[in-house]
Amino acid sequence: MVRIAAFSLISVVVIVVAMLGWRGKTSTDPPFQPFMDMFAQPRYEPQGASRFFVDGRSQQPPPVNTVAWGRNPQQADAEFVARDEDLFALQQLPLPLDRALILRGQQKYDLFCTVCHGGTGAGNGITTQYGMNAPPSYHTDRLRALTDGGIFQVISKGKGQMGPYGDRIARQDRWAIVAYVRALQRSHVASAEDVPDHLKNMQPAE
Ligand code: HEC
């Protein structure tokens, strides 16, 4: 009996000390990891010191006369550096709209956007089956009311869980995607009046 009581008491003390004993103590030791894998490895803190480089900085400026890949500010397109409000105010594409542009947009849309937004833009891409939040359908009044520049802005700079594509999709292709998103939206609200006159009397193929 006494043994059980003593054992319980010791257990309680051990548990309480384990839970509360080190509260509020900060430590610079790495946390205990039974399986390290690649979780913890040597690294530098941002802006930290380094004994490896002669100037003692861990973050090195790019060597003189070089430009980091894909980061040339001179090449950044005007829209990308434009203010968001200015882009949203842009009602229409700044390029000629033709069939080739829409087809190019379709190709790029299928590559970059279908996974999340679905092939028709209904917001039912494959990622939604893997726990990602469903993106909004393009076929709502709110998204139909977005300007062309607004869609371009979202593609270029991202929104919420959607990452930016400005550095991965060429400017021209981002506008092509905008044209295709418009075509998708249009396809859901079209009426017989939208059929061009010269196609109105076409008979369905037998
Ligand atoms: C990884 C998944 C993912 C990909 C890929 C993706 N999107 Fe999105 N998109 C989202 C999500 C999630 C939202 C909702 C963002 C929010 O409102 O927080 C969204 C929102 C949008 C919106 C609506 C913005 C608004 O005002 O509500 C548009 C337009 C859009 N995406 C276009 C595109 C286009 C075009 C592509 C391809 C270049 C693309 N997205 C690629 C996930 C994605």
py3Dmol code that shows the C-alpha trace and the ligand (Angstrom):
import py3Dmol

protein = """\
ATOM      1  CA  MET A   1       0.000   0.000   0.000  1.00  0.00           C
ATOM      2  CA  VAL A   2       2.706   2.420   1.073  1.00  0.00           C
ATOM      3  CA  ARG A   3       4.693   1.468  -2.014  1.00  0.00           C
ATOM      4  CA  ILE A   4       1.802   2.195  -4.331  1.00  0.00           C
ATOM      5  CA  ALA A   5       1.195   5.547  -2.638  1.00  0.00           C
ATOM      6  CA  ALA A   6       4.876   6.456  -2.861  1.00  0.00           C
ATOM      7  CA  PHE A   7       5.022   5.381  -6.494  1.00  0.00           C
ATOM      8  CA  SER A   8       1.912   7.428  -7.383  1.00  0.00           C
ATOM      9  CA  LEU A   9       3.304  10.458  -5.593  1.00  0.00           C
ATOM     10  CA  ILE A  10       6.616  10.227  -7.417  1.00  0.00           C
ATOM     11  CA  SER A  11       4.813   9.771 -10.756  1.00  0.00           C
ATOM     12  CA  VAL A  12       2.680  12.837 -10.130  1.00  0.00           C
ATOM     13  CA  VAL A  13       5.744  14.904  -9.180  1.00  0.00           C
ATOM     14  CA  VAL A  14       7.613  13.709 -12.294  1.00  0.00           C
ATOM     15  CA  ILE A  15       4.667  14.508 -14.576  1.00  0.00           C
ATOM     16  CA  VAL A  16       4.049  17.933 -13.034  1.00  0.00           C
ATOM     17  CA  VAL A  17       7.724  18.861 -13.211  1.00  0.00           C
ATOM     18  CA  ALA A  18       7.922  17.577 -16.797  1.00  0.00           C
ATOM     19  CA  MET A  19       4.922  19.669 -17.794  1.00  0.00           C
ATOM     20  CA  LEU A  20       5.554  22.843 -15.833  1.00  0.00           C
ATOM     21  CA  GLY A  21       9.174  22.752 -14.800  1.00  0.00           C
ATOM     22  CA  TRP A  22      10.670  24.410 -17.881  1.00  0.00           C
ATOM     23  CA  ARG A  23       7.825  26.696 -18.731  1.00  0.00           C
ATOM     24  CA  GLY A  24       8.980  30.116 -19.834  1.00  0.00           C
ATOM     25  CA  LYS A  25      12.594  29.067 -20.165  1.00  0.00           C
ATOM     26  CA  THR A  26      14.027  29.849 -23.553  1.00  0.00           C
ATOM     27  CA  SER A  27      16.708  27.671 -24.994  1.00  0.00           C
ATOM     28  CA  THR A  28      18.912  27.950 -28.017  1.00  0.00           C
ATOM     29  CA  ASP A  29      19.346  24.175 -28.159  1.00  0.00           C
ATOM     30  CA  PRO A  30      17.658  22.482 -31.089  1.00  0.00           C
ATOM     31  CA  PRO A  31      14.457  20.662 -30.056  1.00  0.00           C
ATOM     32  CA  PHE A  32      14.804  16.945 -29.430  1.00  0.00           C
ATOM     33  CA  GLN A  33      14.140  15.071 -32.671  1.00  0.00           C
ATOM     34  CA  PRO A  34      14.034  11.257 -32.510  1.00  0.00           C
ATOM     35  CA  PHE A  35      14.261  11.077 -36.314  1.00  0.00           C
ATOM     36  CA  MET A  36      16.165  13.995 -37.749  1.00  0.00           C
ATOM     37  CA  ASP A  37      15.693  13.334 -41.463  1.00  0.00           C
ATOM     38  CA  MET A  38      16.200  16.726 -43.123  1.00  0.00           C
ATOM     39  CA  PHE A  39      14.095  18.651 -40.626  1.00  0.00           C
ATOM     40  CA  ALA A  40      16.926  20.301 -38.776  1.00  0.00           C
ATOM     41  CA  GLN A  41      20.121  21.116 -40.560  1.00  0.00           C
ATOM     42  CA  PRO A  42      22.778  23.796 -40.333  1.00  0.00           C
ATOM     43  CA  ARG A  43      21.517  27.099 -41.681  1.00  0.00           C
ATOM     44  CA  TYR A  44      21.946  30.833 -41.315  1.00  0.00           C
ATOM     45  CA  GLU A  45      19.438  33.224 -39.813  1.00  0.00           C
ATOM     46  CA  PRO A  46      18.333  35.968 -42.200  1.00  0.00           C
ATOM     47  CA  GLN A  47      20.809  38.859 -42.035  1.00  0.00           C
ATOM     48  CA  GLY A  48      22.977  36.709 -39.756  1.00  0.00           C
ATOM     49  CA  ALA A  49      26.750  36.543 -39.509  1.00  0.00           C
ATOM     50  CA  SER A  50      28.878  33.981 -41.274  1.00  0.00           C
ATOM     51  CA  ARG A  51      32.500  33.061 -40.823  1.00  0.00           C
ATOM     52  CA  PHE A  52      32.518  31.413 -44.244  1.00  0.00           C
ATOM     53  CA  PHE A  53      32.491  34.613 -46.283  1.00  0.00           C
ATOM     54  CA  VAL A  54      35.287  37.152 -46.074  1.00  0.00           C
ATOM     55  CA  ASP A  55      32.933  40.052 -45.357  1.00  0.00           C
ATOM     56  CA  GLY A  56      31.239  38.140 -42.520  1.00  0.00           C
ATOM     57  CA  ARG A  57      27.743  38.342 -44.023  1.00  0.00           C
ATOM     58  CA  SER A  58      25.595  35.237 -44.514  1.00  0.00           C
ATOM     59  CA  GLN A  59      23.542  36.980 -47.202  1.00  0.00           C
ATOM     60  CA  GLN A  60      25.736  37.831 -50.128  1.00  0.00           C
ATOM     61  CA  PRO A  61      24.888  40.522 -52.662  1.00  0.00           C
ATOM     62  CA  PRO A  62      24.966  39.266 -56.268  1.00  0.00           C
ATOM     63  CA  PRO A  63      28.452  39.473 -57.803  1.00  0.00           C
ATOM     64  CA  VAL A  64      29.120  42.711 -59.674  1.00  0.00           C
ATOM     65  CA  ASN A  65      27.660  42.845 -63.214  1.00  0.00           C
ATOM     66  CA  THR A  66      25.400  39.832 -62.708  1.00  0.00           C
ATOM     67  CA  VAL A  67      21.608  39.670 -62.446  1.00  0.00           C
ATOM     68  CA  ALA A  68      19.724  36.962 -60.573  1.00  0.00           C
ATOM     69  CA  TRP A  69      17.862  34.730 -62.996  1.00  0.00           C
ATOM     70  CA  GLY A  70      14.373  36.024 -63.769  1.00  0.00           C
ATOM     71  CA  ARG A  71      14.845  39.108 -61.587  1.00  0.00           C
ATOM     72  CA  ASN A  72      15.970  41.778 -63.995  1.00  0.00           C
ATOM     73  CA  PRO A  73      14.044  44.874 -62.909  1.00  0.00           C
ATOM     74  CA  GLN A  74      14.628  46.431 -66.328  1.00  0.00           C
ATOM     75  CA  GLN A  75      12.699  43.579 -67.887  1.00  0.00           C
ATOM     76  CA  ALA A  76       9.797  43.633 -65.447  1.00  0.00           C
ATOM     77  CA  ASP A  77       6.726  44.478 -67.488  1.00  0.00           C
ATOM     78  CA  ALA A  78       4.980  47.734 -66.909  1.00  0.00           C
ATOM     79  CA  GLU A  79       1.795  46.011 -65.714  1.00  0.00           C
ATOM     80  CA  PHE A  80       3.661  43.978 -63.169  1.00  0.00           C
ATOM     81  CA  VAL A  81       5.075  47.010 -61.436  1.00  0.00           C
ATOM     82  CA  ALA A  82       1.858  48.970 -61.909  1.00  0.00           C
ATOM     83  CA  ARG A  83      -0.234  49.783 -58.851  1.00  0.00           C
ATOM     84  CA  ASP A  84      -3.037  47.296 -58.205  1.00  0.00           C
ATOM     85  CA  GLU A  85      -5.706  50.011 -58.477  1.00  0.00           C
ATOM     86  CA  ASP A  86      -4.425  51.019 -61.905  1.00  0.00           C
ATOM     87  CA  LEU A  87      -4.549  47.428 -63.108  1.00  0.00           C
ATOM     88  CA  PHE A  88      -8.063  46.866 -61.765  1.00  0.00           C
ATOM     89  CA  ALA A  89      -9.153  50.019 -63.566  1.00  0.00           C
ATOM     90  CA  LEU A  90      -7.975  48.589 -66.898  1.00  0.00           C
ATOM     91  CA  GLN A  91     -11.203  47.447 -68.539  1.00  0.00           C
ATOM     92  CA  GLN A  92      -9.790  45.658 -71.554  1.00  0.00           C
ATOM     93  CA  LEU A  93      -6.734  43.798 -72.761  1.00  0.00           C
ATOM     94  CA  PRO A  94      -4.028  46.074 -74.127  1.00  0.00           C
ATOM     95  CA  LEU A  95      -3.442  43.631 -77.035  1.00  0.00           C
ATOM     96  CA  PRO A  96      -5.445  42.866 -80.160  1.00  0.00           C
ATOM     97  CA  LEU A  97      -7.954  40.147 -79.362  1.00  0.00           C
ATOM     98  CA  ASP A  98      -8.053  37.393 -81.953  1.00  0.00           C
ATOM     99  CA  ARG A  99      -8.611  33.658 -82.159  1.00  0.00           C
ATOM    100  CA  ALA A 100      -4.872  32.892 -81.918  1.00  0.00           C
ATOM    101  CA  LEU A 101      -4.646  34.773 -78.618  1.00  0.00           C
ATOM    102  CA  ILE A 102      -7.590  32.867 -77.152  1.00  0.00           C
ATOM    103  CA  LEU A 103      -6.164  29.512 -78.283  1.00  0.00           C
ATOM    104  CA  ARG A 104      -2.813  30.413 -76.763  1.00  0.00           C
ATOM    105  CA  GLY A 105      -4.647  31.350 -73.585  1.00  0.00           C
ATOM    106  CA  GLN A 106      -6.469  28.029 -73.565  1.00  0.00           C
ATOM    107  CA  GLN A 107      -3.170  26.154 -73.834  1.00  0.00           C
ATOM    108  CA  LYS A 108      -1.634  28.112 -70.951  1.00  0.00           C
ATOM    109  CA  TYR A 109      -4.816  27.980 -68.876  1.00  0.00           C
ATOM    110  CA  ASP A 110      -4.887  24.192 -69.161  1.00  0.00           C
ATOM    111  CA  LEU A 111      -1.265  24.061 -68.035  1.00  0.00           C
ATOM    112  CA  PHE A 112      -1.396  26.480 -65.126  1.00  0.00           C
ATOM    113  CA  CYS A 113      -4.964  26.976 -63.932  1.00  0.00           C
ATOM    114  CA  THR A 114      -7.070  23.869 -64.623  1.00  0.00           C
ATOM    115  CA  VAL A 115      -5.585  21.953 -61.675  1.00  0.00           C
ATOM    116  CA  CYS A 116      -7.405  24.281 -59.284  1.00  0.00           C
ATOM    117  CA  HIS A 117     -10.063  26.133 -61.270  1.00  0.00           C
ATOM    118  CA  GLY A 118     -11.212  23.185 -63.405  1.00  0.00           C
ATOM    119  CA  GLY A 119     -11.337  23.063 -67.205  1.00  0.00           C
ATOM    120  CA  THR A 120     -14.510  25.164 -67.392  1.00  0.00           C
ATOM    121  CA  GLY A 121     -13.587  27.543 -64.567  1.00  0.00           C
ATOM    122  CA  ALA A 122     -16.251  26.144 -62.251  1.00  0.00           C
ATOM    123  CA  GLY A 123     -13.751  25.947 -59.383  1.00  0.00           C
ATOM    124  CA  ASN A 124     -13.654  22.148 -59.289  1.00  0.00           C
ATOM    125  CA  GLY A 125     -10.058  21.329 -60.253  1.00  0.00           C
ATOM    126  CA  ILE A 126      -8.362  18.147 -59.101  1.00  0.00           C
ATOM    127  CA  THR A 127      -6.640  19.880 -56.152  1.00  0.00           C
ATOM    128  CA  THR A 128     -10.004  20.246 -54.421  1.00  0.00           C
ATOM    129  CA  GLN A 129     -10.011  16.456 -54.045  1.00  0.00           C
ATOM    130  CA  TYR A 130      -6.777  16.706 -52.083  1.00  0.00           C
ATOM    131  CA  GLY A 131      -7.953  19.088 -49.409  1.00  0.00           C
ATOM    132  CA  MET A 132      -7.293  22.450 -51.055  1.00  0.00           C
ATOM    133  CA  ASN A 133      -9.996  25.055 -50.644  1.00  0.00           C
ATOM    134  CA  ALA A 134     -12.092  25.273 -53.770  1.00  0.00           C
ATOM    135  CA  PRO A 135     -11.429  28.467 -55.725  1.00  0.00           C
ATOM    136  CA  PRO A 136     -14.477  30.546 -56.631  1.00  0.00           C
ATOM    137  CA  SER A 137     -16.304  29.729 -59.862  1.00  0.00           C
ATOM    138  CA  TYR A 138     -15.700  32.238 -62.679  1.00  0.00           C
ATOM    139  CA  HIS A 139     -19.399  32.039 -63.463  1.00  0.00           C
ATOM    140  CA  THR A 140     -20.668  34.405 -60.807  1.00  0.00           C
ATOM    141  CA  ASP A 141     -21.687  38.026 -61.168  1.00  0.00           C
ATOM    142  CA  ARG A 142     -18.778  39.151 -58.998  1.00  0.00           C
ATOM    143  CA  LEU A 143     -16.144  37.483 -61.180  1.00  0.00           C
ATOM    144  CA  ARG A 144     -17.896  38.439 -64.409  1.00  0.00           C
ATOM    145  CA  ALA A 145     -17.660  42.037 -63.205  1.00  0.00           C
ATOM    146  CA  LEU A 146     -13.868  41.848 -62.736  1.00  0.00           C
ATOM    147  CA  THR A 147     -12.039  43.947 -65.310  1.00  0.00           C
ATOM    148  CA  ASP A 148      -9.561  42.339 -67.708  1.00  0.00           C
ATOM    149  CA  GLY A 149      -6.832  44.181 -65.823  1.00  0.00           C
ATOM    150  CA  GLY A 150      -8.185  42.787 -62.544  1.00  0.00           C
ATOM    151  CA  ILE A 151      -7.870  39.194 -63.773  1.00  0.00           C
ATOM    152  CA  PHE A 152      -4.388  39.991 -65.071  1.00  0.00           C
ATOM    153  CA  GLN A 153      -3.513  41.383 -61.650  1.00  0.00           C
ATOM    154  CA  VAL A 154      -4.691  38.202 -59.879  1.00  0.00           C
ATOM    155  CA  ILE A 155      -2.710  35.994 -62.283  1.00  0.00           C
ATOM    156  CA  SER A 156       0.407  38.136 -61.937  1.00  0.00           C
ATOM    157  CA  LYS A 157       0.409  38.727 -58.207  1.00  0.00           C
ATOM    158  CA  GLY A 158      -1.824  35.978 -56.797  1.00  0.00           C
ATOM    159  CA  LYS A 159      -4.624  36.238 -54.262  1.00  0.00           C
ATOM    160  CA  GLY A 160      -5.180  34.419 -50.947  1.00  0.00           C
ATOM    161  CA  GLN A 161      -4.189  30.784 -51.414  1.00  0.00           C
ATOM    162  CA  MET A 162      -3.474  31.338 -55.089  1.00  0.00           C
ATOM    163  CA  GLY A 163       0.194  32.050 -55.713  1.00  0.00           C
ATOM    164  CA  PRO A 164       1.531  34.642 -58.159  1.00  0.00           C
ATOM    165  CA  TYR A 165       2.318  33.576 -61.727  1.00  0.00           C
ATOM    166  CA  GLY A 166       4.005  36.787 -62.868  1.00  0.00           C
ATOM    167  CA  ASP A 167       7.459  35.226 -62.820  1.00  0.00           C
ATOM    168  CA  ARG A 168       6.402  31.993 -64.534  1.00  0.00           C
ATOM    169  CA  ILE A 169       4.060  33.043 -67.312  1.00  0.00           C
ATOM    170  CA  ALA A 170       5.201  35.601 -69.872  1.00  0.00           C
ATOM    171  CA  ARG A 171       3.284  38.887 -69.896  1.00  0.00           C
ATOM    172  CA  GLN A 172       1.782  38.192 -73.338  1.00  0.00           C
ATOM    173  CA  ASP A 173       0.609  34.756 -72.204  1.00  0.00           C
ATOM    174  CA  ARG A 174      -0.981  36.175 -69.049  1.00  0.00           C
ATOM    175  CA  TRP A 175      -3.081  38.455 -71.245  1.00  0.00           C
ATOM    176  CA  ALA A 176      -3.867  35.448 -73.453  1.00  0.00           C
ATOM    177  CA  ILE A 177      -5.130  33.602 -70.361  1.00  0.00           C
ATOM    178  CA  VAL A 178      -7.300  36.605 -69.478  1.00  0.00           C
ATOM    179  CA  ALA A 179      -8.836  36.382 -72.968  1.00  0.00           C
ATOM    180  CA  TYR A 180      -9.532  32.679 -72.460  1.00  0.00           C
ATOM    181  CA  VAL A 181     -11.060  33.194 -68.991  1.00  0.00           C
ATOM    182  CA  ARG A 182     -13.366  35.744 -70.656  1.00  0.00           C
ATOM    183  CA  ALA A 183     -14.268  33.171 -73.323  1.00  0.00           C
ATOM    184  CA  LEU A 184     -15.078  30.620 -70.604  1.00  0.00           C
ATOM    185  CA  GLN A 185     -17.266  33.139 -68.804  1.00  0.00           C
ATOM    186  CA  ARG A 186     -18.984  34.160 -72.005  1.00  0.00           C
ATOM    187  CA  SER A 187     -19.744  30.536 -72.891  1.00  0.00           C
ATOM    188  CA  HIS A 188     -21.967  30.284 -69.793  1.00  0.00           C
ATOM    189  CA  VAL A 189     -24.120  33.315 -70.495  1.00  0.00           C
ATOM    190  CA  ALA A 190     -24.351  33.207 -74.291  1.00  0.00           C
ATOM    191  CA  SER A 191     -27.694  33.336 -76.079  1.00  0.00           C
ATOM    192  CA  ALA A 192     -28.870  32.666 -79.641  1.00  0.00           C
ATOM    193  CA  GLU A 193     -28.329  36.387 -80.400  1.00  0.00           C
ATOM    194  CA  ASP A 194     -24.599  35.927 -79.879  1.00  0.00           C
ATOM    195  CA  VAL A 195     -24.327  33.597 -82.900  1.00  0.00           C
ATOM    196  CA  PRO A 196     -22.902  35.611 -85.833  1.00  0.00           C
ATOM    197  CA  ASP A 197     -25.386  36.083 -88.710  1.00  0.00           C
ATOM    198  CA  HIS A 198     -23.405  34.077 -91.225  1.00  0.00           C
ATOM    199  CA  LEU A 199     -23.538  31.039 -88.927  1.00  0.00           C
ATOM    200  CA  LYS A 200     -27.225  31.319 -87.984  1.00  0.00           C
ATOM    201  CA  ASN A 201     -28.576  29.220 -90.819  1.00  0.00           C
ATOM    202  CA  MET A 202     -26.055  26.453 -90.530  1.00  0.00           C
ATOM    203  CA  GLN A 203     -27.579  23.015 -90.426  1.00  0.00           C
ATOM    204  CA  PRO A 204     -26.205  20.512 -87.964  1.00  0.00           C
ATOM    205  CA  ALA A 205     -24.018  17.909 -89.664  1.00  0.00           C
ATOM    206  CA  GLU A 206     -25.986  14.732 -90.466  1.00  0.00           C
TER     207      GLU A 206
END
"""
ligand_1 = """\
43
HEC
C -3.151 26.240 -56.533
C -4.497 26.479 -57.007
C -4.724 27.611 -57.978
C -4.139 27.776 -59.210
C -3.119 26.888 -59.905
C -4.740 28.960 -59.769
N -5.641 29.499 -58.891
Fe -6.787 31.128 -59.205
N -7.538 30.967 -57.321
C -7.244 29.960 -56.430
C -7.910 30.225 -55.176
C -7.864 29.351 -53.926
C -8.614 31.446 -55.341
C -9.426 32.203 -54.302
C -8.506 33.207 -53.682
C -9.147 34.015 -52.580
O -10.148 34.695 -52.854
O -8.622 33.957 -51.459
C -8.368 31.863 -56.719
C -8.929 32.999 -57.280
C -8.850 33.326 -58.608
C -9.599 34.368 -59.267
C -10.659 35.240 -58.616
C -10.075 36.402 -57.887
C -11.144 37.122 -57.098
O -11.203 38.344 -57.199
O -11.870 36.477 -56.358
C -9.240 34.373 -60.586
C -9.768 35.299 -61.677
C -8.248 33.341 -60.749
N -8.028 32.726 -59.548
C -7.634 33.041 -61.939
C -6.628 32.072 -62.080
C -5.914 31.829 -63.302
C -6.202 32.512 -64.623
C -5.008 30.842 -63.025
C -3.959 30.270 -63.966
C -2.938 31.198 -64.401
C -5.162 30.469 -61.633
N -6.145 31.245 -61.090
C -4.432 29.476 -61.007
C -6.444 28.869 -56.657
C -5.654 28.688 -57.779
"""
view = py3Dmol.view(width=600, height=400)
view.addModel(protein, "pdb")
view.setStyle({"model": 0}, {"cartoon": {"style": "trace"}})
view.addModel(ligand_1, "xyz")
view.setStyle({"model": 1}, {"stick": {}})
view.zoomTo()
view.show()
